[in-house]
Amino acid sequence: MPTMNPDGFEYEYKQTVHALGNGRLNANQIDLNRNFPKLEFERLNNKNNEHNIVIPKQNFDNTNNYLDELTNTKEKLEPEVRAVMHWSLIYPFVLSANLHGGALVANYPFDSNIQDSTSKESKSPDDQTFKMLAKAYSYAHPKMYQGNACVRFNDGITNGAAWYIIDGGMQDWSYAYTSDMEITIELGCNKYPDETDLKSYWDDNKGALLAYITQVVHGIRGFVFDSKTKIPLSGVMIHVNGIEHNVSSYRDGDFFRLLTPGIYDITAERVGYQSETKQNILVGSQSSTYIEFKLKRKDFSNTTSINNDTRGTFSAFVNLTSTNVRTLYHQTKDFILHQNLFLIIAGIFALFVAIIFIFVVIYLKFCQKSTSRTHTGFQRYEPLVQDENDLPIMERQNGRKILRNNHALASESSDDDDGDQTLFSSKIKKPMIP
């Protein structure tokens, strides 16, 4: 995406002196990097949370990233923001970066923090992975890793909130709502560099951009299937034990999860299926580790009995509902068990219908040809009788029959006086074909 804010870009392009901040706004005078849905954070409730990690509250869980719920929010979102949100949700981005100007640093989530927090940093559950990604860019840049440009940063990287806190930023939203991991790259100290400086910007950043893109190979990747039907499963939550942030499989059952090198337990979960855990998965530093999950459907027939203390009316309602669920389950199960037989019968029926259709088409075409021949065939005409000598007779000459041509007689009109001769004459006795 060349620019998320074409309004601000056009405005600054026309200016000779760039007032700080004016180009950040769109035509509605809104800063787009403050307009994404606001996140509410809470501290991770874990006895081992010694690193003060914060997580979005459950109503911002990325496992429920339904497009309609996110875009039909009470907050007034600018059209550019809505477009980027839609783009981010319908495509399964794994790794991304948004490019800014005004400093020389790789900035990683979170930009926002818990209200009244005493900690400057706002660490995400994937804090170590984000640091790995930020350093990959910084160390591949000829100047950024030095950290001594306009603002000093160790190793040329920083946690967003540790630098300054913002709400409604794009990188926080991408991490919290999607399966994408995103950082913000500040390309240089000049907020609006001159056109003549673009080549040097490109030379400084092209290697770092390529190095950053290659980080997508770190972690795990794979597919999730139904163990019986072998159909790919979308919307499966991929959970890494010890990291409170999930990613989900896409429509072909494919998933990607960026991780630092190490050994992990990976769990795949989906509604209606038994969860499956792969233990001691080794993640290296050279390439991603492939994992394949085959989830089994849950057996809903084994329902838990209702407590005897439950009131009668509620118990009756639950029992009725359970009966309906069991009936529906067994019907579905019977269909799945006899699916091959059903497909064979359906195929035979479809073939029978196709044969009948072909015969009907052939019959209609035959009838059409017969009707056409009746109306357009040759008609027999009786010859014009002039006198008995001109009657059409078949004469024999040298054993052959000759049909007299009554329509090629010499003309009896006034043209005869001119001595004109006819081209054809019935007087010719010699056969046309020897």
N, C-alpha and C positions, 0 to 999 in steps of 0.2 A: 504494500500500500504506500504510494509515494507521499501522501500527506493526509492526515486525518482532519486537518483544519484548513481547507482551501481558502476560506474567507480570510483568516489571519495571515496566511501566506501571501495572498494577493495584496492585502493592506500593506504589509511590510515591504513588499517588492516595490511599491510606488513611493516609499519614503526615502528621503536622503539622510535623515537623522532618525535613528531608531530609539524611540522612548521605551525603556524597559517595561515589558509586560503587555503593551498594546497588541502585539501580534499573537498573544496567547488566546485572545478572545475570538469567538466566531461572530457572525453578523448580528446575533442576539446579545452580544456582549457577555457571553458565558465562557468561562474557562473550562474546556472540555475535560481536562485532566482532574477536575474536581466534581464532575457531573455524573460519574458512574454511581450505582447504588451504594449507599453507605453501609459499612460493615460494623457490627457490634461484636466486640471481643470479650472473651472471658479467659481467665487463666486455666491452663490445662490442669484438671483435677487428677493428679497422678503423684503418688508418693515419691516417684523417681524424677519428678519434674524439678531437677536441680538447676536447670538452665533457664528457668522463667519463660517457658514457651507459652505463647498465647494462641488461641484458636477462635475462629468465628463461632458465634452461637449457633445452636442447632437449626434455627430458621434460615440460616445461610449455608446449610450443608450442601456441598457440591454434588452429593449423590442424588439430589432432587432438582437438577438443573433443567426444569421444564421451561421452554421458551416463553410460553404464554404467561406463566406466573412471574417471570422476571421482567418481561417488557411491559406488562400491564400493571405497573406499580403506581402508587400514588405520587411518587416523586416525578417532577417534570424533567424528563430526559430529553436532551437535544437530539435532533434527527441524526447527527453524525454519531452520537453515542449509541443510539438505538441500532444504527446500521452495523457498527462494530460489534455490539453485543450479539446481534443476529448472526453475523459472520463467524464469531467465535464459538457459537453454540451448534451451528449446523455442520461445521467442519472440525474434525478431531485433531486440533493442533496439539503438539507435544511440547514444543519449545519455541519461544518467541522472544523478541526484544523490541522495545519502542525507543526511538532515537530522539534525544533532546539536545539542546545547546545551553551553555551558561556555566559549565564546569567540565572537568575531565575526570570521570569516575564511572564505575559500574555499580549501580544502585539496585539492591534486591529487597524483597518483601520482608516485613510489612512496612508500608508507609504510615499506616494508622496505628493507634495503640489503645490500650485500655484507658478509660478516662481516669484521671488523677493517678496514673501509674508512676511509681517512683523510679522505674527503670527506663533509661533512655532508649535502649534497644527494644524492638518489638519482634521477637524471634518467632518464626513460623515453625511448624513441625518438621519441615524440610530445610531447616536452617543450614545444615552442613552441605546439603546438595546445592543450595543456592550460592553458598560461598564458593563451592567448586566451579559453578557456572560463571560467576562473576570474575573469579581469578583466571579462568580460561581466556576470557576476553582481555582482561587487564594485562596479563603477562605476554599476550601476543601483540600488544600495542607498544610501539617504540617509546612512548612517554608515560602512558597512564599508570603502569605498575610502579613508577618512581614515586607517585603520590605527592609531588611537590609543585603542582601547577598553581592555579589561582586559589584553590582551597586544598589543604593538606588532608590526605586520606591514606591510611596504612594499606600498602599493597594496591592502592588505587581502587579500593572497593569500600562500600559502606552499606549498613542497614538503613533503610529509608527513614524510619522514625528516629534513628540515632542522629541523622543529619538534620532533618526538620519534618514535623508531622503534617501530613495532609489527609483529608478524608475524600473519598470518592475518586481515588486514583485508578488508573487502568490496570496496573500490574497486580494490585491487591485483588481487584475484581476477577481477573483472569485466573489467578491461583485459587481463589475461594469458590468460584462458581463452575469452573471447567476442569478438564484434565490437563490443562496446559500450565507450564511453568514459564514465567515471564520475568525479565528484569528490565530496568531502564538504563540506557547508555547515554551519558552526557558526553558529547563528542568534542567539546572544546570550550574554552573560557568565553569566547565571543558568542553571545546569544544569537545574533543574526550575522553570520560571516558574509563577507563580500564574495561576489561571484568569482573573483580572481583567486580566492583561497580554496576553491572547491577541489582542485587537483591535489593540493597538499592534504586536505581532509581525506580524500579517497586513498591516497598513498599510505596514510597513517592507519586507516581503519580496515582496509580490504583484507589484510591478513588476519586481523582480530575477528572480523565477521566470519571468515571461513573456519577459524579455530572454534568459534562459539557454536557454529552450526554442527560441527562434528561431535559435539558433546551429546548429541541425541543418541549416540550408540551406547552410552553408559546406562546401566540398569537392567531391566528385564523387559521382555516382549513376548507375545504369544497369542494364542487363540483359546476361546472357550466354546465347547460344543455340548449339545445334549448327548448323554452317554448312549441313549437308545436310538434316536433318530439321526444322530450325527449332524443335526442342524446347528449352524453357528448361533450363539446366544449373544444378543446385545443387552446393554444395560446391566451387565454383571459388575459388581463392585470388587475391585482388586485391592485388598488391604494388606499392608506390610506391618507385621507385628512390631509394635514399639513406635510407629509413626502414625499419628492421628490425622491422616489425610489420605483419602481414597481416590483412585481413578476408576473410570468405567470403560467397559468394552464398547466398541462401536458396532455398526449394523452388520458387519461381517464377522463379528465375534473377536475382532482384533483389539489388542490393548498394548499400551506402552507405559512404562513407569520408570522415570529417571531416578537413579540411586547412586550413591557413592560406593566404591568397592567395599565388599564385606560379605557376611553370611546372614541370610534373612530367612524368616518363615513367611510364606506368602499364602493368603487365603482368598478364595473366590466365593462370593455369595450372591445369590439371586432369589427373589421371592418365588416360592413354589418348588425350590430345589434344595437338596442337601448341600451344605457348604463343603468345600474341599480345601485342604491345606497341604502345601508342599513345604517340607521342612529342609533346613540347611541348604538353601539355594545359594550357590557361590556366584557373586557378581564380581567380575574382573574389571580391569582398567583399560582393556583393549577393545572389547566388543560386548554387546548386550547378551544376556543369557536368555535362551528360548525356553518357555514353559507352555505346556498345553494342559488345560483343564477339561475334564469330561464329567459334567455334573449330572447326578441322578435326581429324578423327580421325587418329591416327597410323597409318601403313601398317606393320603388323607383319610383312609378308611380306619386307621388306628386313632380314633378320636378319644380325648380324655373324658372320663365320666364326670358328670355334673355333681357337685358337692350336695350331699343329702340335706344340708341346711338351707339350700337355695329355695326361695319361695316358689310355690307351685306354678303360678302363671308364667313366671320367667323360665322355669325349668321346662315347661311344656313348649314354650316358644323356641328355646334353644334346642330341645330334642327334635322338634319339627325341622328347624333349620339344618341341624346336623344330618337328619335323614335325607333332606333334599340335596345336601352337599355330597353325601355318600352315593346317592343315586346318580347324580350328575357325574361323579368321579368314575363310577363303575361303567357308565355308558361311554364315557370318554376312553376309559381303559380298554373296553371291549373293541371299540373302533380302532384303537391303536394296534391291538393284538391281531386284528383281522384286516389290517390296512392293505396287505398285499392281495388278499382275496377280493377286497372291494375294488382295488385298482384293476385287477384282471377282469372282473365283471363289467366295470365301467368301460374298459377298453374294448371288450367284445361288443357291447351295446353301441359304442361310438362307431365301430367298424360296420356293424349291421345298418345303422342309419346312413352311413356314407355310401354303402352299396346301393341301397334303395334310392338315394338321391341321384346317383350316377345313372341308374336305369331310367328314372323319370326324365332326366335331361336328354338321354339318348332317344327315348320315345317321343318327346316333344319335338326334337330336331327332325326325326323321321316324318312325323305328321306335317311339319312345316314344309319339307321338301316335296311331299306328295301333293299338297295343296298348290304349291308353286308350279309343279309340272302340269297340273290340270288346267290352269289358267294361262300359262305362257307357252304351251306346246304348239307344234305346227298344226294348222287347220287345213282340211282338204277342201279344195275349190273345184267346182265343175267347170270344164272348159266352155268357152263361148261357142255356140253352134252357129256357123255361117251358112253352110250348105253341106250336103251329104259328103261331098268330096273333101271337105275340111274337117270331118269328124276325126277325133284322135283315134287312130287305129295302130295296131302293132303289126308291122309287115315283117316278113322274113326275107332276108337277103344274105345269101351265103351262110345260111343257118343261124343268123343272128336276128334279134328283134330290134326294131327301131321305132321310137316314139316320135310321131309327127309333131312338130312345133307349130301349134296354131297361133301362137302369139308373136311369131317372127315372120309372118307373111308379108309379101310386098305391099306397100301402102297403096290404098285405093284413093287417096286424096289427090288434090290437084298437083301435088308435088311430083306425081308420076310423069307429068309432061316434061318435067325438067330433065328427065333421064337419069335422076338419082338412083343409085342402087342401094338396096338394103344391106346392112352388114351381115344379117343372118337370114336364112331362108329355109322354110320347111321343105323346099323342093330338093334339098340335098339328100341323096339317098345313101351316101357313103357314111358308114358309122364314124362317130367322133373318136372313138378309141379303137384302133386296129386290133 
